[in-house]
Amino acid sequence: MELKKVLITGAAGFLGSHLAKQLISQGVQVIGLDNYSTGKKGNVQELSDSGLFTCIACDVSEEATLLMPVLNGVEEIYHLASPASPKFYQAEPFATIAVNTLGTKHMLELALRNKAKMVFTSTSEAYGDPEVHPQHEEYRGNVNTWGPRACYDEAKRLGEVLCYEYAHRYELKVKVARIFNTYSAGLRNDDGRVISNFVTQALTDQEITVYGDGTQTRSFCYVDDTVKGLQLMMACEQANGQVINIGSPVEISILEVAHLVKSMTQSGSRLTFNPLPKDDPKVRRPVIDKARTLLGWEPSIDFPEGLRRTIEAYREQQSK
């Protein structure tokens, strides 16, 4: 029997590599594309031994990607390629815009050519610094087009527009996942995002750097739950042409996260406070009624348990 052929863009990234591992464990043939701008070869090195994984170094923003014969016969496309941390997308704004616009269009063209299904990973950043709380999919957001986060926020929003057009003009089976903060040990420890920052700082007895006064909130979803949500979206016919929030409906302040990390690592690190970056959202929490109804999905790993696993894995990496 011929194996199902699935494409993941950004396969060497944090989320892409976790998704690839899960699909391979299910006996699926996975082709990964990555330009390694933020993804790491080490994330997918062991997967090559399975015989089910091929990772090709390329940039999906370039049209030549569409000409690769290996992409013929792909049945499902997970378009994950993009820097996702402010540290990285602000360093490469034009590449970030390109991968989420041109790259998205190229993947939609490939899906159309192959009659394939596609999931585009958008972001909770599409809501900007929200004036509606919690955020449901119909909320149009409060995004600043003239600021340091716009290259990511607005590029993802335009990626969603492209998906809308292909869904409505060509009846393409494309779905948009608005992903809220996802974490686990696979996050680069130089990633600049809050969990990787706090855990790395606590384990190395550095100062734990809190931006603003720490009252701003986030909703953290463990990577296994996010991956499951993406797979359920891909499989669900009712999700075609839909935007769905994938994230934890449990909200926690950044200051609470800092104290929890400090306590769980038994760290002597002290907290320091830095100015809040421009356009940093003050609140973040998804309404996940649509995910529950359409997909039967909600997170199963609570934040303390996910954090415990993350700390253990970071500790193990350090000891090596």
C-alpha positions in Angstrom: 0.0 0.0 0.0 1.3 3.4 -0.9 2.0 5.7 2.0 0.3 9.0 2.5 2.6 11.8 1.4 2.6 15.0 3.6 4.5 18.2 3.2 5.6 20.4 6.1 7.2 23.8 5.5 9.4 25.0 8.3 9.9 21.3 9.2 13.1 22.0 11.1 11.5 24.6 13.3 10.0 24.1 16.8 6.4 23.2 15.8 7.3 21.7 12.4 9.8 19.2 13.9 7.2 18.1 16.6 4.6 17.6 13.9 7.0 15.7 11.7 7.8 13.3 14.5 4.2 12.7 15.3 3.3 12.0 11.6 6.2 9.7 11.1 5.2 7.7 14.3 1.9 7.2 12.5 3.6 5.7 9.4 3.2 8.8 7.2 5.8 9.8 4.6 6.9 13.3 5.4 8.7 15.8 3.1 10.1 18.8 5.0 11.1 22.1 3.5 13.2 24.6 5.5 15.7 27.3 4.8 17.2 26.9 8.3 16.9 30.6 9.0 15.5 29.8 12.5 15.0 26.0 12.2 17.8 23.8 13.4 19.0 20.7 11.5 19.4 19.0 14.9 15.6 19.1 15.4 15.1 16.6 12.5 18.4 14.8 12.3 17.1 11.6 13.9 14.0 11.5 11.7 16.0 10.8 8.6 16.8 7.3 10.0 13.1 6.4 9.9 13.2 6.1 6.1 9.9 8.1 6.1 11.5 11.6 6.2 13.2 13.8 3.7 14.2 17.4 4.5 15.1 19.7 1.7 16.9 23.0 2.1 14.9 25.6 0.2 13.0 28.8 0.5 9.2 28.5 -0.1 9.1 32.2 -1.0 10.9 31.3 -4.2 8.7 30.1 -7.1 11.3 27.5 -8.1 10.1 25.5 -5.1 7.0 24.6 -7.0 9.0 22.9 -9.7 10.5 20.3 -7.4 9.4 16.8 -8.7 9.4 15.5 -5.1 6.3 17.6 -4.3 4.2 15.9 -6.9 1.6 13.6 -5.2 1.7 15.5 -1.9 -1.8 15.0 -0.4 -1.6 17.3 2.7 0.4 20.5 3.2 1.1 22.0 6.6 2.4 25.5 5.9 4.3 26.4 9.1 7.4 28.2 7.7 8.0 31.6 9.3 10.0 33.1 12.1 7.6 33.2 15.1 9.6 34.9 17.8 9.8 38.8 17.8 13.5 38.5 18.2 13.8 36.6 14.9 11.1 38.2 12.8 12.2 41.7 13.7 15.7 40.8 12.6 14.4 39.5 9.2 11.3 41.5 8.4 11.3 41.2 4.6 11.9 37.4 4.7 9.1 37.2 7.3 6.7 39.1 5.0 7.8 37.0 2.0 7.3 33.6 3.6 3.8 34.4 4.8 2.6 36.0 1.6 4.5 34.7 -1.4 5.3 31.4 0.4 1.7 31.0 1.3 0.6 31.6 -2.3 3.1 29.1 -3.6 1.8 26.4 -1.1 -1.8 27.2 -2.1 -0.8 26.8 -5.8 0.8 23.5 -5.0 -2.3 22.4 -3.1 -4.5 23.4 -6.0 -2.2 21.5 -8.5 -2.2 18.3 -6.3 -5.8 18.6 -5.2 -4.3 18.5 -1.7 -5.6 19.7 1.7 -3.8 22.5 3.5 -3.5 24.0 7.0 -1.9 27.5 7.2 -0.6 28.3 10.7 -1.6 31.9 11.4 -1.2 33.4 14.8 -2.9 35.0 17.8 -0.9 38.1 16.7 -3.6 38.6 14.1 -5.6 40.1 16.9 -2.8 42.6 17.7 -3.2 44.3 21.1 -6.8 43.3 21.5 -9.6 45.5 22.6 -12.0 42.5 22.8 -11.2 39.9 25.5 -11.1 36.9 25.2 -10.5 36.7 21.5 -13.0 34.8 19.2 -12.4 34.2 15.5 -14.8 36.9 14.4 -12.9 39.6 16.2 -11.0 41.7 13.5 -8.2 42.7 15.8 -6.3 45.9 16.8 -3.1 45.7 14.8 -0.6 48.5 14.2 0.6 48.5 10.6 3.4 51.0 11.4 5.5 49.3 14.1 8.1 46.6 14.7 5.7 43.7 15.0 3.7 44.5 11.8 6.0 42.5 9.5 4.8 39.4 11.3 1.2 40.3 12.2 0.2 41.8 8.9 2.0 39.2 6.8 0.0 36.5 8.6 -3.2 38.4 8.1 -2.5 38.7 4.4 -1.7 35.0 4.4 -5.2 34.4 5.8 -6.6 36.6 2.9 -4.9 34.4 0.3 -6.3 31.3 2.0 -9.8 32.9 1.9 -9.5 33.6 -1.8 -8.3 30.1 -2.7 -11.0 28.6 -0.6 -13.8 30.7 -2.1 -12.6 31.0 -5.7 -11.3 27.4 -6.2 -13.0 25.5 -3.4 -9.6 24.5 -2.1 -9.7 22.6 1.2 -7.7 25.0 3.2 -8.0 25.9 6.9 -6.4 28.6 9.0 -5.1 27.8 12.6 -4.6 30.9 14.7 -2.1 29.5 17.1 -1.7 31.0 20.6 1.6 30.7 22.6 3.0 27.2 22.2 5.9 25.9 24.3 7.9 22.9 25.3 11.6 22.0 25.6 12.0 22.1 21.8 12.0 25.9 21.8 15.5 27.3 21.2 16.9 28.6 24.4 18.0 31.7 22.5 14.5 32.1 21.1 13.6 35.2 23.1 10.1 33.9 23.9 9.0 34.0 27.5 9.1 30.3 28.5 12.5 29.6 26.9 13.9 32.9 28.4 12.6 32.3 32.0 13.5 28.6 32.2 17.0 29.1 30.7 17.6 32.1 33.0 16.3 30.3 36.1 18.4 27.1 35.5 21.6 29.2 34.9 21.0 31.5 37.9 20.8 34.6 35.7 18.3 37.4 36.4 14.8 36.6 35.2 13.9 39.4 32.8 10.3 40.5 33.0 9.1 43.1 30.4 6.7 45.7 31.7 5.3 45.2 35.1 4.4 41.6 34.4 0.6 42.1 34.6 0.3 41.4 30.8 -1.3 37.9 30.2 -0.7 35.0 27.9 -2.3 31.6 27.3 0.3 28.8 27.0 -0.4 25.6 25.1 1.9 22.6 25.3 3.3 21.6 21.9 1.7 18.1 21.9 -1.8 19.6 22.2 -1.1 22.2 19.4 0.1 19.4 17.1 -3.0 17.3 17.8 -5.1 20.4 17.0 -3.4 20.9 13.7 -3.9 17.2 12.7 -7.6 17.3 13.7 -8.0 20.4 11.5 -6.4 18.7 8.6 -8.7 15.7 8.9 -11.9 17.7 9.5 -14.0 18.4 6.4 -16.2 20.9 8.3 -13.0 22.9 9.0 -12.5 23.7 5.3 -12.6 27.4 4.7 -12.6 28.1 8.5 -10.4 30.1 10.8 -9.9 28.3 14.2 -8.2 29.3 17.4 -5.8 26.7 18.7 -4.6 27.5 22.2 -5.2 27.2 25.9 -8.2 29.0 27.3 -6.4 29.4 30.6 -4.8 32.8 31.0 -1.8 33.6 33.3 0.1 36.8 33.9 3.8 36.9 33.0 4.7 37.7 36.6 2.9 34.5 37.7 4.9 32.5 35.1 8.2 34.0 36.4 7.3 33.1 40.0 6.2 29.6 39.0 9.4 28.9 37.0 11.5 30.3 39.9 9.7 28.0 42.3 9.7 24.8 40.1 13.4 25.2 39.3 14.3 26.1 42.9 16.3 28.9 41.4 18.0 31.7 43.3 17.5 34.1 40.3 16.1 37.4 41.1 13.5 39.2 38.9 14.4 42.3 37.0 11.9 44.5 35.1 12.6 46.0 31.7 10.5 48.4 29.6 7.6 46.7 27.7 8.4 46.5 23.9 6.3 48.6 21.5 2.9 47.1 20.6 3.3 44.1 23.0 -0.2 42.8 23.6 -1.5 43.4 27.2 -3.9 40.4 27.2 -4.2 37.2 25.3 -6.8 34.4 25.7 -8.6 32.4 23.0 -12.2 31.4 22.8 -11.9 27.8 21.7 -15.7 27.0 21.3 -15.2 26.4 17.5 -12.3 24.0 18.1 -14.3 22.1 20.7 -17.4 21.9 18.4 -15.8 21.2 15.0 -12.7 19.2 16.1 -13.5 17.9 19.5 -10.3 19.5 20.6 -9.1 21.2 23.7 -5.7 21.1 25.5 -5.2 18.1 27.8 -1.8 19.1 29.4 -2.2 21.8 31.9 0.4 24.6 32.3 2.1 23.3 35.5 2.5 19.8 34.0 3.8 21.2 30.7 6.2 23.5 32.5 7.5 20.6 34.6 8.2 18.6 31.4 9.9 21.6 29.8 12.1 22.3 32.8 13.2 18.6 33.0 14.1 18.5 29.4 16.1 21.8 29.5 17.9 20.5 32.6 18.8 17.3 30.7 20.1 19.3 27.8 22.2 21.4 30.1 23.8 18.4 31.8 24.8 17.1 28.4 
